[in-house]
Amino acid sequence: MKTIEIYDPEICNTGNGCGSGADREALRIKTMLRALTSEGKNVLRYGLIENPDVFARNKEVSEVVSKNGTSELPITVVDGEIKRKGSYPSNLELATWSGMTKDELVVMLMKAKMTNRSFCGGDCC
């Protein structure tokens, strides 16, 4: 099974992300990683502030941050290889890297959406 790691400048635990520009994207990536994890995929997320030791242990990530600063974050690593720098991967990229087809991605996201709704609190009622 492939391992996907996302190295962030900071992981925000609020539902809306860290700042107004980051809200939508932070929420998307948080939701996507939760859905992938619930499907048994090996996805990990590290924050520079929360997990500096993990950044230091990854030679390639540490080198990118040392050379270019935090402007290169987030960095996505798949099985030890940097796949993306400076922005989050798309949902399709994450699914593909974790071994899913596009159809499996759609089903997973629909299931995740339904799981997150209350009985009549969502827009399905």
N, C-alpha and C positions, 0 to 999 in steps of 0.2 A: 504494500500500500504506500502511495506517495505521501510525503509530508509537505504541507504548505505552511510557511511561516511568514507572518507579516510583522515587520519592524516599524513601529509608529513613533512619532516624536513624543506622544502622550496618549494614553488610553483614557478616554472620558467615560465615566460610569453613569453619567446622566443619560436619560433617554434621548435628549436632543443634541448630544455631541458637545464639543468644547466652545464653539463660537458660531455666530450666525452664518458665516460662510461654510462652515464645516458641518452644520447640522444634518443636512440631507444625506451627504456622503457618509458621514460617520454612522448615521442610523442604518443606511443601506448595508455597509460592510459588517456592522454588528449583527444585523438580522441574517445576512447571508452566512456568516461564520457560524452562527447558532444553528441555522438550518443544516449546514454541512455536517456539523458535529453530531446533530441528532440522527443523521443518516450513517453515522459511524466513520465519517471521514476524519483524517488526521490533520486538523488545522490548528495552528497556534498563533497567538498574537502577543507581541511584546511591546511595551512602552519604554522609551529611553529613560524617562523619569522613574518608572516603576521597576524596570528590569535592566539596569545598566550592566550588570554582570553578564547577561545573555548577549548583549551587544558586544561586549568585550571578548567573549568567547568565540564569536563568529568572525573569523579573520577578514573575509570579504566585506561584510557589512561594516565592521569596524574601520576598515581601510577607506571605504566610500565616505563614511561620516567624518573621519579624520581629514581627508583630502578636500571634501566639498561642503562640509558642515551639514546641518540638519535640513537644508533645502532639498536634499535628495530623498528625504523620508516622505511618505512611507516607502519601504523597500520590501518587495515580495520575493521570497526564496522558495523554490520547489526542489526538494531532494538535494539541497546544498548549492543549487545554481540560482543566481540572481536572475529573475525573469522580468521584473519591472521596478523602476525607480521613479520617485517624484509624484506618483499618483497611485490610487488603488486600482487593482485589476477589475475588469468587468465581471458580472455574475457568470457569464459564459466562460470566460477564462478560468475562473476559480473552479467551475464545474468540470471543465475539460481537463485541467491539471489534476483534479481529484479522481479522474476516471469515469466521469458521467457523460452521458449523451445529452444533447439539447432537450430531447423529450423527457429524460429523467430530471433534468433541471426544472422544467416547467411543472412537472408533477410535484417535485419537492417544494417549490415555491408556493404552489397552490395549497399544499398540505400545511405548510408553515403559516400561510395567511389564515387559513381556517382555524388552526390551533390557537392563534393569537386573538381570536374574536371571542367576546362573551356571547351568551345565548342570544340576547337581543341588543347588545351594545355595538355590534358591528354594522356594516352597511348591507347585510344580507337580509335583514328583517323588514 
